Amino acid sequence: MTADIVRLSSADADLVVRCRPYTEILYWGPKLRRFSPEDVVSLQRPVANGKLDVDLPLTFAMEYGRGQFGSPGIEGHRGGRNASPVFTTLKVEASDSSLIVISEDEQASLQLISELRLEPQTGVLQIRHTLKNLHHQAWELERLAVTLPVPERAVEVMAFHGRWLREFQPHRVKLEHGGFIQESRRGRSSHEYFPAFVVGEAGFSEQHGTVWGVHLGWSGNHRLRADVKTDGRRVVQAEALYLPGEISLGEGETCSTPWVYAAFSQNGLNGMSQAYHTYLRQSLIRFSGSQARPVHLNTWEGIYFDHDPAYIMQMASKAAEIGVERFIIDDGWFRGRNHDQAGLGDWYLDEEKYPQGLMPVIEHVHALGMSFGIWVEPEMINPDSDLFRAHPDWVLQLPGYQQPTGRYQYVLDLSHPEVFDYLLERLSWLLSEHPVEYVKWDMNRELVQPGHEGKLSADAQTHQFYRLLDELNWRFPHVEIESCASGGGRIDYGVLARTQRFWVSDNNDALERQAIQRGMSYFFPPEVMGQHIGHRRCHATQRQHSIGFRGLTALFGHMGIELDPIQSDDEELEGYRHYIKLHKALRPLLHSGTTWRLDMPDNTVQISGVVSQDQTCAVFLMAQLQMLNYSLAGNVRFPGLLPDTQYQVSLLDGPEIKTVREGGGAMRELPSWLRQPIVVSGDWLMQAGLALPVLMPESALLINIIKV
Ligand code: DGJ
C-alpha cells in the first residue's frame, strides 16, 4: 500500500482514502476481494466543459476555497480574514482499520486532524475532525462538519421525524437536485429530528438494497445534510450546529466534531442495524451491573406527585410479587414538588412526605430482592424554588430578555462553575447517602436563548452535561443511568456512552409503541430500549389495549411496568406476571441475538424477531396493527436460520387467537402449526415460509422457532 492511498478493511465493508496531497474518500462499499492502490486510476474524473478548469475532489474538509460551491465542511474567520482555508496533508498514520491525517493551511494558520476507525467486524466507521488554531488571533468557528461521499446510486433518504409522545417516525425523501437538510436548535438530540439518517439505492427496504447509515453521536444542536451537487455527486454531512459566536478558538485551542458513526450494508436496513447493534454491544454499551437487564417498575403513571412512603412500600411489595427486579421512585420526592410548577433545583428530600427519610423505602425495596432507583432532573430550575430565589442568575439566559418557560421551568447554566458544583454536590449527596443503584435522568425543557456571560452557550451546555455525567460515573460506577427527556428527547450514541437505558417515549400505547420502537431499532439494540407495560387505558392516548398486546409489545426491550400494581385487577396482575416471566425466560436470547425486521407486503402486519447468534433458536413477533388489507395475511419467510437444520415451529404466546367457534371473529380454522407444533427445515422456512393466522387489529402473537 502506498502511503497516498489507504485502504481500511472490515469483514464486509471497505473504505479507500486518498491521503495526499489532500484527503478524499474514493470508495465506501462492499469488501473488495482484490485491490491495489493503482486501481484508483479508474476513478479519475473528466473535467467538464463550462465549469472550473480543474478537477474538484470531495475532500474531508469540502473546502469552498477549492471551488466547492456546495455546503463546505468548515466555515469561520479571523476578523473576516482567513475565511477560506484549503488544507494540504502533512502527516498520515494508517493501519488496516484506522487512519489519522494531519493537514494544514499555512496561510490561515489552521490545522485539521482527521481520525477514522473502521471497526473490523462490523464495518462501522467512526470518524471525527478536530480543528486547531495556530495563530495568536482567535479564529471564529462557525461550522465544522464530517462529510462522507456516497455513490450516485444513493437516491433516497430515510430520516426520522417525531414529537413528544411520537418519537422515531421514519419518512422518505427522494435525493435529487439539491438535497435534504435537517437542523435542531433545541439543545438536545430531540424528539423532532433524531440525529441520523439512511441513504440508499432506489426502493431500499428492511431486507433488500444497499444503504449507508449516518448517526451523529451528540446530544445537542445538530445539522444533517444529504446533498446532490450540481455535477451529480452526492455527499452526506453531519455536524454539531453552532449558534452565532459560540466557538472562538484562541491560539492552540481546538474544537472537535462529535463522533459520526456510519454503517454500510448490502442487505437492506437489517444489515445496517445489525452492524450498529453489534458495534454498540462491543464498543459502547457498558452495563454497571449484570448483563441481564432488571425488569423495572416506575411509579410515575401510578401515583404521579402523590408520594406516601407506606403506600409506595406496598407498591414495591406488589411489584416484587409479580417479578419486578428494580423499583424506581419517579418525580415528586424532593422539597416543594407537589406538582410540576415548583421545586426543580431544590434537591433535598421532602421531609413532610418522607419524615423518616428515604431509607425505609430503600431498605424495603432491597429486602424484597429488588434494586432501587430514583428520578432527577438536574439541569432544570422552577422559578418557584428556593434555588431560583437565591440564585436567579444561575439560569441559562441572555441578560435583558424574558425567556418563555417550558413546563414552568428554566434551564440552569452548567458552564457556571457554582451551578456545576452545586449539582455535583447534591447528586453526590443523593447517591452516597443512599444505596441507589439507578437514576432516571430527565430533561423536560428545550434551550431558548441559552446564554452564559452574555454569549450563546448551547454547545458548552451539552459538553458540561457530559462532564457532569462523566464525573458521576467516575464517582459512582455501580449506578446505572437512564436518559430521559420528556420521553425520547435525548437518545443518541453520545449520551449512550455514559448511560445504560433510554426512556423511549412517554407514550405507552402499545399500537403507537409498535411504530416508535421499530423506528428506534434501526440504530439501537433492544436491551437499551425501555419498553413498558402501561395502564390498560393508556394515559397518553386514552386508547385501551389487552394485556396480551401490551405485554408482547413490551417484551423484547429492557422491560418495565409503568403503573400502580395495587390498583390493578387480578386479570391484569396475572398478565404482568406472565409477561415478566416470559421476558425473563427469553431475555438472554433477546439481548444478545440478531434483530430482524421483515418486509411485509401488507403493511397492516408488522413482524420482527431475534435469532440467536448460533442460529439455533428464534422468536418472531407478529403484530396486527390494523384490519388486514386482504382476507389472508399470507406467508412469512424467516431470515437468519440455518438451511440444513430442522426447526420446530410453534406458538409461544398468543392469548387472543380464537376461532369463530371459540368466540373469535377472524378465523374459522387456524393454520395447522397453530393447532400443533410442526417440524420443517430452515431452508423451507426461509424460502417458502409459514402461513400466518388472521388476527384482529391491535393484537399480537409470538412465534417460537427452535432447532430439533
Ligand atoms: C417526563 C418523563 O418522561 C416522565 O416519564 C416522568 O418522569 C415525568 N417527566 C416526571 O416529571
Boltz pocket constraint, residues with backbone or C-beta under 6 A from the ligand:
constraints:
  - pocket:
      binder: B
      contacts: [[A, 300], [A, 330], [A, 331], [A, 375], [A, 442], [A, 444], [A, 484], [A, 485], [A, 486], [A, 487], [A, 503], [A, 505], [A, 506]]
      max_distance: 6.0
